[in-house]
Amino acid sequence: MSILKKMPKSITMIKAAKKTPMRKCVGCQEMKTKKELIRIIRTPEGRIVLDDRGKQNGRGAYLCPDPSCLARAKRSKGLERSLKTAIPEDIYHRLEEELKKI
């Protein structure tokens, strides 16, 4: 008889390590934990906003809290591709201002 059969069931169950959600920054293309990144969403109404809680409805894209990543995402149109919409220049300026506050 094996040792595992003699042990209580609670001891034989091995608890799996909890996975941390990883996301890719649309600017620098680096994989980071979800908590390190900022979520930008396109709401069902078509507005583009910064999602500070990470729970709002809408199509989301993740970005590092670094202005250079926003500049790279703008240059490569990575944010536009992720949100599947054209982003006007004034929204990029507003996002830059909001990133400076963080």
Secondary structure, DSSP 8 states (H G I E B T S, - for coil): --HHHHS-HHHH---------EEEBTTT--EEEGGGSEEEEE-TTS-EEEESSS--SSEEEEE-S-HHHHHHHHHHTHHHHHHTS---HHHHHHHHHHHHH-
